[in-house]
Every structure is written in C-alpha cells, then in structure tokens.
C-alpha cells in the first residue's frame, strides 16, 4: 500500500523531516493538513503564529495518466474565518510531484523573507535549502521588474536569479505578492513555465487564494516563494502509467470510452456549442442572466424586467467581446498539466474567469471588459484573492456612494456611480478608476479606514466603523455590515461568498467561500436543500482531497472509490470525507470559529429574495409577516439536517 509522505520544514531553524502516513488514513493533502494542524494544536495560537502550518500538497493520483489530477491543495488556518480552510490551484502539482513527497508543511518563522527550494531525486527528497532575501530587495522587485509588478515581478525575478535551479528541477515557483504582507487577503500565485524558453506561459497562471493562505505564508512564516521539483516519479501501479490499459479499464467503469466521458463532463469549460462560448466566463453570463449578482448584490432588489435590461447591456458590452476573441482555440490553454478541457481562455493576454471578472466588473458596475481585465490583472499582480477583493471594493464603493464614508476617507477624489437604473455603461465604468485606486490604497495603507479593512477584514472593520461613524450610521439608517455579504464565524471571523445568488453560500457550515455546498440559484424547503448541500460537501471534499480538478467532477466522482482500489486502498470515499469534515468542525470549535447566523441586512436579503424570485408563496408569506424569525427558522432547519447527516457536534452553530 502507498504511504502519503509529507516534508515538514521549520523555516526558522532550517530543519526538516519527512513523515509518512498510511494512505488508508491520510488519502490526500486535506487529510494531511487536518492531521498536522491537530498535532500542532494551532487552534490555540494567534492566526499568524508560526504554528499555523501551510500544508501544500498533491493527491495520490498525481503523476498518473488521468486527466485533471494535478491540483495543488493548501490547508491552513484562515485569517478571515479563523478556522481551518482549504484552497487549491490548478496544474501546479504536475511539476511539484518531482520534489519527492506528496506534500510540504511549512512551519516556524524565518528571520528574514525566505525562498524555499526543495530538490527531489529518483529516490525522493535530496535536499532543502532556505535562501534569504532582504525585505528591501523584495520590495524593490515588487515595485517593478521586467515590466511586471508584485507577484508577477517576483516570478520573473526568480526566473532570472534561479534559472539554473528551475531548469534542473523543472520547478514551477509558487509566490506571494505585496497584498500577502500587508492585508489578510493574500493569495498563492503560480504560473506555468516554458522551460525551453525559460519564460512564463501566458494564461497558465493559477491561484490558491480563498481564505488568505498567501497572508499566512508571508506573515506567519516570512516566506516569499517556494521552488519545489526534481526528477522523482511517483510510485504508482502500472495501471495508472500505461495509458492504453488505464483508458480501457476506465471505459469499463464509465460505460463509454474515457475521452467521451471527459469531453462530456468538461464541455462547459472547454467550449459549449449551444452557447457558442466556453470557460466559466463564457458560459455563466448567458446561463445565469437575471440571477447574476450585480452592483454589490443590489440587483436582487430589482424587478426581473429591469435586471433583464441590465443583463442585455452586460452581454453586449462585457460578454460578446470575449466570445468573439475566444472562439479561436489558439486562445485556449491549460493550467499547466496535459488536459483536453483547455479551460483557460485568454482574452488579449489575460486569463479570463467568471469569478474574478465579475467581482471587479459587474459587481462594481464596470461592464467594459477591457477595464475589468485591467483591474483583475492588477489584483492578481498585487497578489490579492480576486474574489474576496471584489467584495471589499464593492463594499467600500457603496459605503462612499451612500455617504457612510467620504471619498477622502479611503483616499479617493470623488464618489462612485452605483445607480443601476442609469442604464449607462459609460457612466458605470467610471468606477474602474476608483477601484484601481482602492486596490493600490489597500496595499499602501493610504488611510486609517483602509488600514483597518486590510488588517482586520470586512466583519471586524464593519463593527469598528459603525462605532467611529455612529452619527452617520444613525442618520442614514444603515450599518456598514448591512451593505456587504458574508457568513460570520466566531467573534470576528467571516467568509465572503462566491458570486452566485444562492442560500448555499450563506449557511453556517465549517468551510464556505468554496463550492463545498449547493450553489445553485434556487429556494426550496430547508430540509430538502440541506440534503443537497450534504451530498456536495462529501463529493467536493473527496475530489479535492484526491487532487482532482472539480471541472472533471462529472466523471471522477462516479468512480473515485474504484480508483483508490487500484492503488490498493479500500475506502468508502463519502464516509471518509464525512469523518474528516467532522474533524474540521471540531478544530474550528476549538479555534473559536463556530459559525453564527448571518447578521447583515444584505446577506439576509440574498436568501429571502430568492423565495419571492421563485414564487415559493408559503415562505414568502412567512417572510412578509416575520422576516428575521422566519429566516432564522429556515436556516436552523437546514442546519439541523446538515449537523445530523454529517454527524457534526450538536453545538456546532453559535447563537
């Protein structure tokens, strides 16, 4: 039976050790991360304590001929939720597996900013080197190198400075940007390398971002970059390395040839001929239409007819330019591993995905694609979690628009244009210039308000600003937390949702901000909805722990248990996922990160308005009669089912 091997590095002392876990107990990187955090008892320390290990690893199928098996998964205690969180980036494990272990756990704190180099040989780990860089030098690189800034500049710097190392190890650097050092919204960033040219591969950048893992790597461990690779080949059974045998076996399991199964499961991400577009950006806009969250979720208050008119403008100005450009397959690429889905759609040099573009596009009223692309590129280079930062920017813009803040208090020179009834794309797009300033101002700490938002996060900053500007809050009748959408945890933890109008992203479950839930736009009986959430939690945990890309979930979920069987591991994947998920919940209770019922008006309205949108008359009537108590009833009933079916601690939710 295979072992799951983890390299544990103390970047403070330079000492390291490889630990092996029985694969029947630790199936993948999430399991390993949970186990290590339990050993370290990291729940008992500050979130930026060096005991908050950043565990980064691949699944047991990495190195096989299976498509979509090279996700690199990070497990850490989030500075946003204050509990364990999981984030992943596509393709990076394709190079990472050469380092000789399944995962790396970064612990301790380096005295100076560090670059970690992990060398793998044919037998496994051959060496670990920690190189220090002066923070002044790092800042100089961030400010500009080879026409790039931030994280992208650091990658270019590493390509030049460590060219021989990268070439020898065939390693793909993983870095953080300036946002990781100065905010809690930092991402891990990696771009695939063309080793024949020793240059980055345009469009093959990816991010492990949700939850602020980059901020933990930088602020808890003082690590700026990781270079891990080598010529180690994972010791997989021949079935997984012989494509002919493997695909023949898979055809038996799937009931059709493997290529057809993969193509059918990934059609949305490659190219959907029914829509004439592909990728999450290309498909989501024409698919969700009036259910898209726009103008900081203020669209949920508009009639369907008004939303249709806005969406028509969006499709014409924001979506069609993308559709025209990416109809050419030459603009498609992968995340860095061989994969027929080619889900990365590159629009005029920028990888274009729905979530970041919606957050820094229609969520702030910007419906010109070239302006949103510029904002997303800036957020990426600064090293932000682009999904989270879209919420931050939209919230700050609305706070100024409503008069809760003055423009000067967040270092702006004018108010934004956030009236959806204008029906004027040019006027709305003026917000792009303000958003660009906010991104820079957050990193630079350009005002006391922005410093608070950058360091404390949205929820704690909202409560603080309620007190600082109490007279404005009373006069306007709206609190700062009433115009931002998040799920609260403990005293000041929270997580902002992905950009879908759904109750599934605002339920009190251990991990939110990911697709570990039912995120469809719908409203049903709470017990019925909760059962669908439970199914998705178990399935999503299983495929991510296996290192599978969720774009391949359509075929991989059906046979995952049998694939483990080929490795000699007999496991009920759903039961295993349920047990590990319960351990996350127990950890989060110890960390003071039990969820609370949603507390802001906008977040509540996201759920309630869906009852009216889908004409669920019984619940609509109850909401009309007693809004808060009815919402509490719906969420409580849903949570009860989730607790029972996942066997979570009865005291899971914090009243």
N, C-alpha and C positions, 0 to 999 in steps of 0.2 A: 504493500500500500504506500502511496505517496505521503510524504510529510509536507507540511506548509512551513517554509523557512522564512524567518524574519531577522534582518540585520538591525540590531539595536545600537544606535550611536549616541554617545554622550558628547555633544559638541563642545561642552565646557572643558572636559578632560582629554578628549580625543580618543578615549577608549571605546571599543566596540566588541560585540559578541553576536554570534549567530545562534538563534534559538529555533528549535524545531518543535512543531506541534503536529499531533496526529491529525491527518486530514479528515478523519471521521468526526473530529471535534471542532477543528478550525477549517472550514471549507474554503474560506477566501478572506479578502482584505478587511471586510467589515467585521467578521468574526474576530480576526486578529486584533483589530483596533479596539473592540469592546474588551477583549481579554486583557490587553496591555493596560488600558485605562483603569480597569478594575484592580489590577495588580498595583498600579501606581497610586490608586486612591485619589486620582486627580480631581474628583468632585469636591475634595476638602480644601482645595487651594484656590487662590485667585486665578481667574481665567487666563491671565498672562504669566502665570508661574511656569518655570521651566519643566514642571511635571506634566504640563498639558502637551503630551506627545502628539506629534503629527505623524500618523501612520499612513504611509503611501504604498499601495501595492496592487498587484495584478491577481486575476483569478487563476485557477488551476488549469484552465484550457488555453492560456496564453502560450503561443508557440505552436499551436496546432494549425491544421488546415481549415478549421472552422472560421467562417466569416464573423466579424463583429466581436471577437473575443479579447480585444486588447485595450479595453478601458483601463485607465489608471485611477484607482479609487483612493480618496483621502478620508480618514476618520480622525476627529479632533473634537475638543470641547469648544463650542462656538461662543465668540464674544457677543453675539447677537442674542441667541436663545439662552445661553448659559448652560446648555445641556450638550450631550453628545450629538454630533451632526455628521453627515456624510455628503461628500461632493465628489464628482468624477469628471475626468476629461477623456475625450476620445483619442484613440490611436497611440497614446504615449507609451503604453506598455509594450508595444511592438519592438521598441528599442530598449526599454527598461529591463526586459527579461534577460538580456545578455549580461547583467551585473552578477548573476549567480544566486539570487534569492527571490522569493516571491514578493517580499515587502521590505520596506525600510521604516524603522521607527526613530524619529528624531527627537531627542530628549536633551535636557540640560540647556545651558546657555553659553554661547561663545562670548568671549570678552570683546571681540571686535566683529563686525559683519563678516560672515563666513560664506565661502563657496565649498560645498561638499563634493568630493569626487569619489565615486565607488567604482572600482575596477573588477570586472569578472573575467575569469579564465575558464578553461574547459572543465575544471573540477568544481568551480564555484567561486566564491569571493577570493580575490587575490590581494586586495588592499583597499584601505580607506584613507583618504587624505583630506585634511581640512586646511584650506588656504584662506588667509585673512586679507581683507581689503579695507583700507581706511574709509570711514564714512564720508569724508570729504571727497575722496576719489569716486565713491559710489554716487554721490550727489552730482558730481561733475558729469558722470556718464548719463545719469537720468536727465540732466538738463539738455543734453543733445549729443548724439554720436551717430555719424553717418546718416544724417537726415532723419533720424528717429529720436524719440524721447522715451523716458520712463522704462517700462519693462522691455519694450521692443529694442530700445537702445542698449539695454543690458545684454540682451541676447546677441546683438551684433558685436558688442564688446567681447563677449565670451567666445564668439566665433573667431575673432581675431587673436585674442590673448591665449586661448587654449585650443588653437586649431589642431595641433598635433594630438592632443589628448582626445578631442572629439573624433578625429579621423580614425584613431586607433581603436576607440571604444564603440564607434558608431552610435554615439550617445546623443540624445535629444535633450538639451538643457531645460530645466524647469526653474522659473524665476518668479520673483515678486517685483512689483513696481512701487513707486513712492506712496501710493494710497495705502499700502500694507503697513508702512511705518508710521503713518500719521492719522489713520482712521481705522475703524473696525470693519470696513467693507472690502478688505483686500482679497484678491484672487491669486491663485497659482496660474501661471501662464506658460504655455509651451508651444513652440512652432516646429513643425517637422523640418528636417534639414536635408537638402540635396547634397549628398556627400561628394558627388563627382565635381560639383561646382563650389562646395563649401559655402552654400548660401541658403537662406530660409526659403521654404516652399510657400509661395503666396496662396492664401486661402486655407492652409492646413494648420492654422492656429487653433488651439483649444484651451479651455479654461476649467479648472476646478475652483468654483467661486462661491457658490451659495454657502452662507454661514460665516464667511470671513476667514477661511483657512489660511490665506496669504498673510493676514494680520497676525495670526498665531505664529506662523513660521518666522516672521520678522520680529515681532515684539516680544514673544516668549523665548525664542531661541536665537535671535540675532543672525538668522540665516537668510542670505540673499538669493542663493541659487543652489541647485542640485544637478550634478552631472553623473548619471549612472548608466553604465553599459558595459559591453565586452563581448566575448565570443562564446559565452556559456549557452548551451542548448538545453532547455527543459527536458527532463527525462520522462517523456510521455510514451505510452504504449504505441506500438507501430500503427495501430488502427487510426490514430489521430494525425500521423505524419505522412501516411500514404493516402493521397487524395482519392485515388480510384476506389480503394477499399472503403474509405470513410464515406464517400458520397453514395456508394452502393448501399451501405448499411443505413444511412440516413433516409434514403428513398424508401426502404422497408418500413422505417419508423414513421415517416411522414405520409406515406401513401402516395407519393409522387416524387419525381426527381428533385434533387436538392436545389438545383438552380431555379426551378419554377417556384418552389416553396419560398426561397429567399426573395425572388423578384416580386412575388405577390405580397409578401409581408412588408416590403420596403418601398412599394410603389409611390407612396406619398412623398418619401424622402428623396427618391430618385427623380421621377417625372410622372405625373398623373395626367394621362392623355385626356381625361374627362374635363379637367380644368385648364389644361394647356400650360401647366407650370409644375414646379417641384420644389422640394425642401419645405421646411416649416414656414418660412416667409411666403413662399409661392402658393401654398395650399391654405394656410389658416385664414388669410384675409377674405378670400371669396367663400370659404366654408362657413366661418362664424358670422360674418357680416354684422347684422344688428346686435349680435351678442358680444361684440368686441368691447373691451373696456377702454374708453377714450376719455380725454380731458380729466385725468386723475379720478376716474370712475364716475364723474358727474354725468356721463352718458346714461347711467342706469336710471336717472330721473326723467329722461326724455321719452316722448312717445315713440312708438316704433316707426311712425312715418317720418319724424324728424331724424331719428337715427339712420333711417334708410337714405335720406338726402345727404347726411354727413358721410356715410359709408360710400355712396356713389362718388363723392368728391375724393375720398381717400383712394378708392380703387383707380380712379382716373389719374391722379397725381402721384400716388405713392407706390401703387402695386404694378400698374401697367409698364412703367419704365423698367422695372425689374423683370417682368415677364418677357419683354422683348429681348433684353440682353441675355438672359439665361436660357433662352430657347436653344442656344448653341451649346452642345455638350462639352465643347472645349473650355467652357467656363465652370465646369463641374470638377470637383476633386474630392479626395477622401481626407479623413482626419489623420492619415499617416500610416494606416495599415491597408493591405490589399482588400478591397471591398467593392462589390458591384453596385452598391447603393449610391456611391459617389454623392453623398448628401450635402457636401459643402458647395454652395452656389456662390460664385464670386462675381459681384457686381462692380465693375470698374475698379477692380483691385481689392475690394473689401468683401470678406466672408459675410454673408447676409442671412441672419436667422431671425425668426419671428420675435422671440422674447426681448433681446436687447434693442432691436429696432423699434418695437412697439413702446418699450419703456422710455426711450429717448426720441420717440417720434410722436405718434398719435396720443400717447398718454399726456404729453405736454402741448398738444395741439399742432405739432410740426408734421405736416403732410407733404413735404417735399423730400423725396428720397435722398437727394444729394446732401441735404442739410442733416438729416438723421444719420447718414453714413459718416459724415464728418464728426458728429457727436459720439457715435459708438466707437469710432476709431480712437478718439481722444480718451474716452473712458477706458478702452482696452489698453492703450499705451500707458496711461497713468496707473493701471493695474487694479481698477475697480471691479467688483461684481456688477456687471452691467444691468442685471435685473433689479437688484437692490437699489442701485444708484438712480434708476429711473423713478422709483418710488420717492426717493429723497428729493430729487429735483422737482418732481411734480408737486410734492407737498410744500416745499419752500415757495415755489411759484404761486401756488394757490393762497398760501399764507399772506404773501405780499398783495396779491390780487384782492383778497377780502379785507385787507387792512389790519390783519393781526401783526404783520411786520411792515416796516418801511423798506423801500428798496435799499437804502443806505445801510440798514442793519445786517444785510447779507452782501454788502459791497457791490450793489447794483446801482445803476443810474436812472432806472425807470421801471414802471410797472409792466407786468406781462399782459398779454391779450388772451384771456381764457374763456371768453364767451362763446359757447358752441353755436349759439343762434346767429352769429355773424355770417356764417356760411361763406367765409372768405379765406381761402388757403394762404394768400399772401400775408394777410394780417396775422393769422395764427402763426405763421412761420417766423415772425419776428421773435418768437420765444426761443428760437435756436441760439441766437446770440447771447441771451440771458443764461440759457442752460450751459453754454460753453464757459461763461464766467463763473457760474456756480461750481462746475467741476474743478476748475483751477482754484477757486477760492476755498473749497473744502480742503484740498491738499495743502494749500498755503496757510490755512487758518486765518483768513483775512478779516474775520470779525469774531467777537465773543460768541455770537449766536452760532456761527459755523463751527467754531472750535468745539462747542458743546455738542452739536449734532454729529461731528466727526468722531468724537471720543466716546460719547455716551450712547449714541444710537437714537433712533427715532422715538422710541417709547419714553425713555428717561428724559430725553430732551423736551418732549411734548409737555411732560408734567412740570419740568423746570420752567419752561416758557410760559405755562399757564400762570405760574406764580409771579414771574418777572413782569409780565404784561397783563396782570389781573384786571386792570381797568378796561383795557381793550377787549379782553375776553368777555367781560360783563356787558360792555356796550354793544358788541357785535352779536353776542349770544351764541358763540361757537368756540369750543376749546380747540387747542392745537391738535389733540388726538382725534378730534371729530372729523378731520379732513385728510386722514391717512388711513390706509387699510393694513392691519396686521393682526396676527394671532399672538396674544400675550402669554408669557411664561414667567412664573415666579413673581418676584417684586419688580424687576425692571427688564427682564428678557422678552424677546419678541421675534417674530419672523414675518417678513412681508411675503405675500403670495406671488405665484406665477401669474401671468396676465390672462386669466380666464375668469369669466363671470360665473362663479360656482360656489356652492356651500362647502365643497370638498376640501378647499384650501384654507378654510377658516374653522376647522374643527379642532377640539383640544386633544390632539394625538401627539405622540412623542416627537415625531420629526415632520415638520411642514416645510413649505418652500421648495418641495420636490414633487415628483409625480407619484409618490407613495400614497395614493389616495384615488378616489374617483373625482376627476377634474372636469367631467362633462358639465355643460351648462344645462341644468335641469333642476326640478324641485319635486320631490316625492315624499311619501310618508317617511319619517326619520328612521324607523327600523329597517325599512326596505333599502334606503340609501346607505345606511351604515353597513349592511351586509356586503354591498358592492365595494365599499371602502376597505373592508377587511380583506376581501379577495385581492384587491390591488396591492395592499400593503405586503401580503405574503409573496405575491408574484414578483413585485418590483424588488423587494429585498433579495429574493432568490437570484434573479438575473444579474443584479448589480454586484452581489457578493461573488458571483461566478465570473465577473469581469466582462459580461456581455453588454454590448450596446443595446439600449432599450429600443432602438429603431428596428432591432431584429427580434423583438419580443414575440411577434406574431407566430414565428416557428419555434423559437428556442424554448419558450415556456412549456410547450407541449411535451418536450422530450428531455428536459433538463435532468430529471432523475435518472433516466436511462443513460445519459451521457456520463454522469458520475459513476454509474455502474460499470461503464467501460474502463474507468480509472481504478476499478476495484473498490469503490466506495458505495456501499448500500445505504441510501439515505432517503427519507421522506422529506423532500425539499421544503414543502409547505410547513410541516411540523417543525423542522429545523429553523426556518425563518421566524416562525411564531415564537419559539423559545428565545432566540437571540433578540428579537424585537422587545420581548418582555424584559430582557436584561438591560436594554437601553432605557426602558421606562424606569426600572429600579434605580439605575445610575442617576437618571435625571431627578428623581425624587431626592436622592442624597445631595445632589448639586443645587437643590433649591430651584429647580426648573420645571416644577409641575405646571401644567397649563391652567389658565383661567378662562372664563367665558369672555368672549370678545367685548371690548369696553368702549370703543369709539363709535360714533353715530354712523360714519360712512361704512365701516366694516359690518355693522349690523344691517345696514340698508342693502348691502350686497346680497345677503341671504334673503331678506324679507321681500325685496322687489322681484325676486325670481318666482315667488308664489303667485304674484299678480301677472308676471310675464307669461307664465304657463297656465294661467287660469285655474289654479288649484283653489277653488272657491271656499272650501271649508277652512283651510288655513288662512286664506286672505281675509275672511270674515273675522277670524280669531285675532289676527294681527291688528285689524282695524279697531277691535274692542279693547285689547290689552296688549300693546306692542311688546314691551320688554318681557313680561311674564310668558307670553306665547313663544317668543324667540328662545327664552331660556328653556321652556318645555321641549321645543323641537330639538335643540342642541343636546339637552340632557338625555332625552330618549335615544337619540343617535349614539351618544357617548356610552350609554349603558350597554347597548348591543356590542359596541366595539370592545369595551372592557371585558365583557363576558366571553366573546368569541376568541379574543386574543389572550385571555387569561391574565390581563393586566391587574396590578394591585387595585383592590376595591377603592382605595383612597386616591386614585390616580389624579383626578381633577381637583384643582384648588378653587374653592368657592370664593 
